[in-house]
Amino acid sequence: MRILELDGLRAVAVMMVFMSHSGVALLGGGIGVDIFFAISGFIITRLLLREICETGTISIMNFYKRRIVRLWPPLFALLLCLE
């Protein structure tokens, strides 16, 4: 279950960091990083708690498999675009 408000807040945090790195006179790039990691930690904890409620255990291997399936395709697409 996605929390759309957190997705929006995470997008704002990413834009704060992006604008800070691009040279726009905007303070708060570090705060954007903090917000992004706090939200990400909350979401990951929520996923792990759901898994432990459903299965009675946490499989670290399955957790990393899900992350790989989700994150590697866009990573490789980016790498292909850079070549």
N, C-alpha and C positions, 0 to 999 in steps of 0.2 A: 504494500500500500504506500503510495507516494504522498508526500505532504507538499502540495504545490507552493505553499508560502515559503517553505524552506528552500525549494528550488529557486524561487525568485530572489530570496535573500542571498543564496549562494551565487547567483548570477551577478548581483550587485557587488558582492565581494570580489569576484573575478574581474569585473570591470574596474574596480578601484585599483587593483594590482596592475592590470593592463595599462590603464591610463597613467599610473605612476611610472611605469617602465618606459612608456612611450614619450615621456618628457612633458606631458601636460602638467601645468602647475597645479597639481592636486595633491594635497596631503592626505595621508590615510592608507597608503599602499600596505604598510605593515599591519594596520588594523584590518584591512581586507584579508590578509593572510590568516590572521588570528580568527576572524569570523569563519572563513572557509574551513579551516581545520577543526574548529569547534563543531560546526554543523556536520562535517564528515564523520567526526568521532561519534556524534550522537546517532547518526544514521547507521554506522557500522555496529555500534552497541545494540541498537534496536534490532537489527538483522540477526545478530548472534543470540539475543534474548528470545527472539521468536523461534529460532532453530532449537534452542534448548527446551523451550516449552513444548514444541511439536515432537521432538525426537528423544528428549531426555539427555542429550549430549551435544557437544559442539565438535564438528569435524573440521579441523584446521585445513586439511587437504581439500575438502569440498569447498571451503570458503575461498581458498586461493584459486581453485579451478574456476569458480564462478567469476572471480575478479579477472582472471586471464581471458575467459570467454568474452567478458564485457569490454575490457580495456585494450586488448591486443589488436583487434581488427582496426580501430581508428588509428592506433599507433603505427601500424604497418602501412596504412593508407597515407598517413602523413609522411612517413619515410620514403614511400614511393614518389610522392609529389616533390620532395626535396631533391631527389636524384636527378 
